Amino acid sequence: MKFMIMTLIVLSGLIQCGQRNTKAVADATEAVQVEETLAETTQISWDKTVHDFGDIAVTDGAVSCTFTFTNDGEESIYIYEVASSCGCTGVTFKREAVKPGESGTISATYKNEDGPGAFDKTLTVYVSGLRRPVILRLRGVVHEKKKSLSQIYTERLGDLGLKSLDLKMPGLKQGLVVSESFPAANLGKTPLELGFTDLSPQLSATVSPNPIPAGTVGKIVFTVSADKELWGKNVYTATPVVNGRKAARSLKLEAFTQENFALMSAPERDSASLPMFKNSTFDFGTVRKGEEEIKGYFEFENKGKSAFHVYKAEAESGAVSFIPMQDVPAGGKGTLGFQLDTQILPEGECVIMISLVTNSPLRPVVNLFVAGIVK
């Protein structure tokens, strides 16, 4: 099945407590979001938007891959430009018309000159008729020397080897689905049949090849469907069944869900809510651990033309609890109140990020910070 795609920016949270650094940095990660309907005349589908080279060695030298796209629209399209995120990745493509029903390719080569470590590079593809560029990704892990599968896939569930049981999914928008692939190794000497049980309702999984031949690496593709009851950061679970035996441990997949504004018209955007906060940081000063509970708030004004609503307020620490908040009408003022239990916090300097998932197209996620010193 072919899908059209759009790009989004996913903001991931941060908490720094008991450290010397009080500067909070929100880590922005580009991800590719599956979109089944997009209000554009240009329609383009890809065979993939992520290529995972897996585990390679420094001595392997440069590695290459090809992304294939198809023009599913009614007009010819052009690839204007493909910008690489760094000079370590070379790109080849043709600046020529791709007629309806025809396909084109973009070839990319990772030079593998940066030494050992994980890499995740992006290609920003500018296509005629698309309001937003397409983001393609190349990723993998480079090792100083070749390693055995058991050295790479250290989480073992029977003969199934995984790199981690805690997995990170791309960001998700309401009404859509998002998929991500993860490698799975067969560390045994016979084919490995892999299935899953006890999956979260919003989660599905496929495995290829299945069974996974002995001593090889297969691929698990997890797909998460958005749920109107779930906003912000959520954890989905799945328990592997290896050769008919249920594993003792489960996989945990984290995904961040926010509102989908893609189909909103320009007039609708103009009349949407727009929260403007007086301050982005609340400084609670210096307090003694567990001796007092701190209460604070953030003031804001809704400068939009419709009511401002927060789908979810969440913090990167369980020490923060929120006071229920009402919708704020256009032109109105409001507060986000919270309580901070210092007993839970470690001693030292602390910075805790609070994320608000909202109905504002211009501020779909608002990040605020609570900072201070706990003695």
Buried (B, 14 or more C-beta within 10 A) or exposed (E): EEBBBBBBEBBBBBBBBEEEEBEBEEEEBBBBBBBEEBEBEBBBBBEBBBBBBEBBBBEEEEBEBEBEBBBBBEEBBBBEEBEBBEEBBEBEBEEEBBEEEEBBEBBBBBEBEEEEEEBBBBBBBBBBBBEBBBBBBBBBBBBEEEEEBEEBBEEEBBBBBBBEBEBBBBBBBBBBBBBBBBBBBBBBEEBBBBBBEEBBEBBBBEBEEBBBEEEEBBBBEBBBBBBEEBBBBBEBEBBBBBBEEBBEEBBBBBBBBBBBBBEBEEEEEEEBBBBEBEEEEBEBEEBEBEEEEBEBEBEBBBEBEBBBBBBBBBBBBEBBEBEEBEBBBBEBEBBBBBEBBBEBBEEBBBBBBBBBBBBBBEBBBBBBBBBBBBE
